[in-house]
Amino acid sequence: MENKNKIKRIVADYDDVMDLACEITGLNVKKVNNNFSLVEDTLLDELNIDFDSFHEIVNRLLPLIDVGESPLTKKRFKGFSKIEDGMGCWIVRTEI
């Protein structure tokens, strides 16, 4: 699949993505014990997404994760950002 944007695509570790899937679906990582079918079924039931697609989304989002502080308000934010014209630009953020 061609990556048409300028963001570097990474490949997140399979086990880490399994842990993330458990975390966001409320599955207990220790009880899942690498039961791929349980994780994929839960992703499909709760988010209507298969594991491979979820993994691809994680791969594309990880390079966009950022933490920063507003120079004006001194508030700290975490979220997804991109670089435009040499400056960081938030795509979506939340205050921390």
N, CA and C atoms as an extended XYZ file, in Angstrom:
288
Properties=species:S:1:pos:R:3:atomname:S:1:resname:S:1:resid:I:1 pbc="F F F"
N         0.846       -1.179        0.000 N   MET     1
C         0.000        0.000        0.000 CA  MET     1
C         0.894        1.245        0.000 C   MET     1
N         0.678        2.126       -0.929 N   GLU     2
C         1.484        3.336       -1.062 CA  GLU     2
C         1.121        4.347        0.018 C   GLU     2
N         2.148        4.919        0.630 N   ASN     3
C         1.955        5.961        1.638 CA  ASN     3
C         2.061        7.303        0.924 C   ASN     3
N         0.944        8.002        0.750 N   LYS     4
C         0.915        9.229       -0.045 CA  LYS     4
C         1.240       10.483        0.754 C   LYS     4
N         1.333       10.379        2.077 N   ASN     5
C         1.669       11.573        2.853 CA  ASN     5
C         3.158       11.575        3.180 C   ASN     5
N         3.604       12.623        3.839 N   LYS     6
C         5.024       12.784        4.138 CA  LYS     6
C         5.408       12.180        5.484 C   LYS     6
N         4.440       11.628        6.192 N   ILE     7
C         4.684       11.069        7.512 CA  ILE     7
C         5.400        9.731        7.365 C   ILE     7
N         6.471        9.560        8.137 N   LYS     8
C         7.202        8.303        8.115 CA  LYS     8
C         6.308        7.199        8.676 C   LYS     8
N         6.160        6.127        7.939 N   ARG     9
C         5.348        5.000        8.382 CA  ARG     9
C         6.223        4.067        9.204 C   ARG     9
N         5.726        3.667       10.342 N   ILE    10
C         6.455        2.730       11.186 CA  ILE    10
C         5.687        1.415       11.221 C   ILE    10
N         6.312        0.399       11.773 N   VAL    11
C         5.635       -0.874       11.998 CA  VAL    11
C         5.727       -1.169       13.485 C   VAL    11
N         4.618       -0.974       14.180 N   ALA    12
C         4.567       -1.199       15.621 CA  ALA    12
C         4.662       -2.696       15.914 C   ALA    12
N         5.268       -3.014       17.041 N   ASP    13
C         5.412       -4.393       17.479 CA  ASP    13
C         4.037       -5.045       17.636 C   ASP    13
N         3.895       -6.241       17.102 N   TYR    14
C         2.626       -6.972       17.123 CA  TYR    14
C         2.090       -7.125       18.550 C   TYR    14
N         2.951       -7.558       19.475 N   ASP    15
C         2.511       -7.769       20.861 CA  ASP    15
C         2.093       -6.461       21.522 C   ASP    15
N         2.789       -5.378       21.213 N   ASP    16
C         2.411       -4.074       21.768 CA  ASP    16
C         1.036       -3.643       21.264 C   ASP    16
N         0.761       -3.901       19.994 N   VAL    17
C        -0.542       -3.542       19.430 CA  VAL    17
C        -1.633       -4.425       20.037 C   VAL    17
N        -1.320       -5.696       20.305 N   MET    18
C        -2.275       -6.572       21.002 CA  MET    18
C        -2.594       -5.991       22.378 C   MET    18
N        -1.550       -5.551       23.102 N   ASP    19
C        -1.758       -4.950       24.426 CA  ASP    19
C        -2.611       -3.688       24.327 C   ASP    19
N        -2.359       -2.867       23.320 N   LEU    20
C        -3.149       -1.653       23.121 CA  LEU    20
C        -4.608       -1.998       22.824 C   LEU    20
N        -4.828       -2.992       21.983 N   ALA    21
C        -6.196       -3.423       21.674 CA  ALA    21
C        -6.909       -3.881       22.942 C   ALA    21
N        -6.202       -4.606       23.790 N   CYS    22
C        -6.787       -5.038       25.069 CA  CYS    22
C        -7.121       -3.829       25.928 C   CYS    22
N        -6.224       -2.883       25.989 N   GLU    23
C        -6.419       -1.695       26.830 CA  GLU    23
C        -7.649       -0.899       26.402 C   GLU    23
N        -7.813       -0.672       25.117 N   ILE    24
C        -8.927        0.181       24.684 CA  ILE    24
C       -10.261       -0.555       24.628 C   ILE    24
N       -10.223       -1.891       24.663 N   THR    25
C       -11.475       -2.650       24.669 CA  THR    25
C       -11.826       -3.175       26.055 C   THR    25
N       -10.933       -2.964       27.017 N   GLY    26
C       -11.215       -3.395       28.382 CA  GLY    26
C       -10.875       -4.849       28.672 C   GLY    26
N       -10.187       -5.502       27.746 N   LEU    27
C        -9.768       -6.880       27.994 CA  LEU    27
C        -8.575       -6.894       28.940 C   LEU    27
N        -8.506       -7.893       29.794 N   ASN    28
C        -7.380       -8.064       30.706 CA  ASN    28
C        -6.258       -8.760       29.940 C   ASN    28
N        -5.140       -8.074       29.773 N   VAL    29
C        -4.020       -8.598       28.977 CA  VAL    29
C        -3.564       -9.953       29.503 C   VAL    29
N        -3.482      -10.092       30.823 N   LYS    30
C        -2.999      -11.349       31.403 CA  LYS    30
C        -3.984      -12.489       31.165 C   LYS    30
N        -5.277      -12.195       31.223 N   LYS    31
C        -6.282      -13.241       30.998 CA  LYS    31
C        -6.404      -13.602       29.520 C   LYS    31
N        -6.133      -12.644       28.648 N   VAL    32
C        -6.195      -12.906       27.205 CA  VAL    32
C        -5.120      -13.908       26.808 C   VAL    32
N        -3.927      -13.770       27.402 N   ASN    33
C        -2.826      -14.713       27.194 CA  ASN    33
C        -2.584      -14.998       25.707 C   ASN    33
N        -2.449      -13.928       24.926 N   ASN    34
C        -2.174      -14.020       23.483 CA  ASN    34
C        -3.253      -14.759       22.691 C   ASN    34
N        -4.490      -14.735       23.168 N   ASN    35
C        -5.608      -15.338       22.439 CA  ASN    35
C        -6.048      -14.357       21.354 C   ASN    35
N        -5.441      -14.506       20.182 N   PHE    36
C        -5.684      -13.577       19.078 CA  PHE    36
C        -7.163      -13.506       18.715 C   PHE    36
N        -7.826      -14.646       18.677 N   SER    37
C        -9.242      -14.675       18.282 CA  SER    37
C       -10.103      -13.842       19.214 C   SER    37
N        -9.845      -13.923       20.512 N   LEU    38
C       -10.615      -13.140       21.481 CA  LEU    38
C       -10.416      -11.646       21.244 C   LEU    38
N        -9.169      -11.243       21.021 N   VAL    39
C        -8.869       -9.827       20.794 CA  VAL    39
C        -9.517       -9.354       19.494 C   VAL    39
N        -9.358      -10.117       18.432 N   GLU    40
C        -9.946       -9.700       17.154 CA  GLU    40
C       -11.471       -9.665       17.231 C   GLU    40
N       -12.073      -10.663       17.855 N   ASP    41
C       -13.539      -10.673       17.988 CA  ASP    41
C       -14.028       -9.465       18.779 C   ASP    41
N       -13.296       -9.099       19.824 N   THR    42
C       -13.679       -7.942       20.636 CA  THR    42
C       -13.537       -6.652       19.836 C   THR    42
N       -12.450       -6.522       19.065 N   LEU    43
C       -12.286       -5.349       18.201 CA  LEU    43
C       -13.431       -5.255       17.191 C   LEU    43
N       -13.788       -6.376       16.617 N   LEU    44
C       -14.882       -6.387       15.638 CA  LEU    44
C       -16.209       -6.017       16.290 C   LEU    44
N       -16.474       -6.582       17.473 N   ASP    45
C       -17.740       -6.316       18.168 CA  ASP    45
C       -17.854       -4.870       18.633 C   ASP    45
N       -16.769       -4.351       19.212 N   GLU    46
C       -16.833       -3.024       19.830 CA  GLU    46
C       -16.515       -1.876       18.877 C   GLU    46
N       -15.605       -2.109       17.935 N   LEU    47
C       -15.146       -1.012       17.079 CA  LEU    47
C       -15.353       -1.276       15.585 C   LEU    47
N       -15.878       -2.444       15.271 N   ASN    48
C       -16.133       -2.798       13.879 CA  ASN    48
C       -14.867       -2.716       13.025 C   ASN    48
N       -13.758       -3.248       13.576 N   ILE    49
C       -12.480       -3.225       12.868 CA  ILE    49
C       -11.732       -4.521       13.158 C   ILE    49
N       -11.089       -5.074       12.134 N   ASP    50
C       -10.288       -6.278       12.342 CA  ASP    50
C        -8.903       -5.879       12.859 C   ASP    50
N        -8.173       -6.860       13.384 N   PHE    51
C        -6.883       -6.568       14.007 CA  PHE    51
C        -5.883       -5.988       13.012 C   PHE    51
N        -5.818       -6.522       11.800 N   ASP    52
C        -4.846       -6.018       10.818 CA  ASP    52
C        -5.095       -4.546       10.488 C   ASP    52
N        -6.352       -4.164       10.350 N   SER    53
C        -6.676       -2.757       10.085 CA  SER    53
C        -6.342       -1.890       11.290 C   SER    53
N        -6.633       -2.395       12.489 N   PHE    54
C        -6.287       -1.681       13.717 CA  PHE    54
C        -4.776       -1.465       13.793 C   PHE    54
N        -4.016       -2.517       13.494 N   HIS    55
C        -2.552       -2.435       13.512 CA  HIS    55
C        -2.068       -1.375       12.520 C   HIS    55
N        -2.658       -1.328       11.346 N   GLU    56
C        -2.271       -0.339       10.332 CA  GLU    56
C        -2.573        1.081       10.805 C   GLU    56
N        -3.710        1.278       11.454 N   ILE    57
C        -4.043        2.606       11.993 CA  ILE    57
C        -3.024        3.013       13.046 C   ILE    57
N        -2.657        2.089       13.926 N   VAL    58
C        -1.640        2.378       14.945 CA  VAL    58
C        -0.327        2.758       14.266 C   VAL    58
N         0.070        2.016       13.244 N   ASN    59
C         1.308        2.320       12.514 CA  ASN    59
C         1.296        3.734       11.941 C   ASN    59
N         0.158        4.170       11.470 N   ARG    60
C         0.063        5.500       10.856 CA  ARG    60
C        -0.069        6.617       11.886 C   ARG    60
N        -0.656        6.317       13.051 N   LEU    61
C        -0.841        7.353       14.069 CA  LEU    61
C         0.393        7.570       14.949 C   LEU    61
N         1.138        6.514       15.234 N   LEU    62
C         2.279        6.651       16.145 CA  LEU    62
C         3.246        7.773       15.772 C   LEU    62
N         3.616        7.934       14.497 N   PRO    63
C         4.546        9.018       14.166 CA  PRO    63
C         3.969       10.418       14.382 C   PRO    63
N         2.660       10.520       14.536 N   LEU    64
C         2.018       11.826       14.706 CA  LEU    64
C         1.852       12.230       16.169 C   LEU    64
N         2.131       11.312       17.095 N   ILE    65
C         1.943       11.608       18.519 CA  ILE    65
C         2.942       12.665       18.958 C   ILE    65
N         2.455       13.632       19.739 N   ASP    66
C         3.302       14.741       20.173 CA  ASP    66
C         2.843       15.240       21.539 C   ASP    66
N         3.745       15.863       22.236 N   VAL    67
C         3.456       16.565       23.490 CA  VAL    67
C         4.085       17.935       23.353 C   VAL    67
N         3.367       18.951       23.761 N   GLY    68
C         3.921       20.295       23.639 CA  GLY    68
C         3.285       21.269       24.603 C   GLY    68
N         3.930       22.417       24.707 N   GLU    69
C         3.447       23.478       25.593 CA  GLU    69
C         3.193       24.730       24.763 C   GLU    69
N         2.054       25.347       25.005 N   SER    70
C         1.731       26.591       24.316 CA  SER    70
C         2.651       27.692       24.822 C   SER    70
N         3.346       28.393       23.924 N   PRO    71
C         4.217       29.480       24.367 CA  PRO    71
C         3.428       30.656       24.948 C   PRO    71
N         2.175       30.780       24.577 N   LEU    72
C         1.351       31.894       25.073 CA  LEU    72
C         0.716       31.595       26.423 C   LEU    72
N         0.078       30.425       26.529 N   THR    73
C        -0.682       30.108       27.749 CA  THR    73
C         0.087       29.239       28.722 C   THR    73
N         1.177       28.633       28.263 N   LYS    74
C         1.982       27.692       29.050 CA  LYS    74
C         1.218       26.409       29.378 C   LYS    74
N         0.063       26.206       28.739 N   LYS    75
C        -0.685       24.967       28.933 CA  LYS    75
C         0.005       23.857       28.157 C   LYS    75
N        -0.026       22.644       28.733 N   ARG    76
C         0.586       21.485       28.077 CA  ARG    76
C        -0.493       20.677       27.363 C   ARG    76
N        -0.124       20.148       26.209 N   PHE    77
C        -1.047       19.375       25.392 CA  PHE    77
C        -0.393       18.078       24.941 C   PHE    77
N        -1.228       17.080       24.692 N   LYS    78
C        -0.798       15.868       24.003 CA  LYS    78
C        -1.788       15.650       22.871 C   LYS    78
N        -1.322       15.011       21.819 N   GLY    79
C        -2.214       14.781       20.694 CA  GLY    79
C        -1.453       14.369       19.454 C   GLY    79
N        -2.034       14.684       18.317 N   PHE    80
C        -1.441       14.366       17.028 CA  PHE    80
C        -1.119       15.671       16.319 C   PHE    80
N         0.098       15.744       15.786 N   SER    81
C         0.509       16.973       15.112 CA  SER    81
C         1.267       16.642       13.834 C   SER    81
N         1.455       17.676       13.029 N   LYS    82
C         2.257       17.542       11.818 CA  LYS    82
C         3.098       18.802       11.679 C   LYS    82
N         4.128       18.706       10.877 N   ILE    83
C         5.000       19.846       10.622 CA  ILE    83
C         4.567       20.501        9.318 C   ILE    83
N         4.278       21.795        9.380 N   GLU    84
C         3.931       22.572        8.187 CA  GLU    84
C         4.808       23.813        8.151 C   GLU    84
N         5.493       24.009        7.052 N   ASP    85
C         6.367       25.174        6.886 CA  ASP    85
C         7.342       25.316        8.049 C   ASP    85
N         7.882       24.178        8.503 N   GLY    86
C         8.872       24.181        9.569 CA  GLY    86
C         8.316       24.381       10.964 C   GLY    86
N         7.002       24.445       11.096 N   MET    87
C         6.388       24.657       12.413 CA  MET    87
C         5.420       23.518       12.705 C   MET    87
N         5.348       23.153       13.991 N   GLY    88
C         4.392       22.138       14.403 CA  GLY    88
C         2.970       22.672       14.353 C   GLY    88
N         2.062       21.835       13.932 N   CYS    89
C         0.653       22.218       13.826 CA  CYS    89
C        -0.188       21.069       14.392 C   CYS    89
N        -0.981       21.367       15.417 N   TRP    90
C        -1.838       20.335       15.993 CA  TRP    90
C        -2.911       19.927       14.999 C   TRP    90
N        -3.162       18.635       14.909 N   ILE    91
C        -4.295       18.102       14.156 CA  ILE    91
C        -5.461       17.940       15.127 C   ILE    91
N        -5.186       17.289       16.256 N   VAL    92
C        -6.152       17.148       17.348 CA  VAL    92
C        -5.342       17.047       18.638 C   VAL    92
N        -5.848       17.670       19.690 N   ARG    93
C        -5.081       17.691       20.941 CA  ARG    93
C        -6.031       17.741       22.129 C   ARG    93
N        -5.452       17.453       23.295 N   THR    94
C        -6.171       17.600       24.551 CA  THR    94
C        -5.195       18.135       25.588 C   THR    94
N        -5.698       18.933       26.489 N   GLU    95
C        -4.844       19.499       27.531 CA  GLU    95
C        -4.475       18.413       28.533 C   GLU    95
N        -3.235       18.477       29.024 N   ILE    96
C        -2.793       17.523       30.053 CA  ILE    96
C        -2.390       18.260       31.306 C   ILE    96
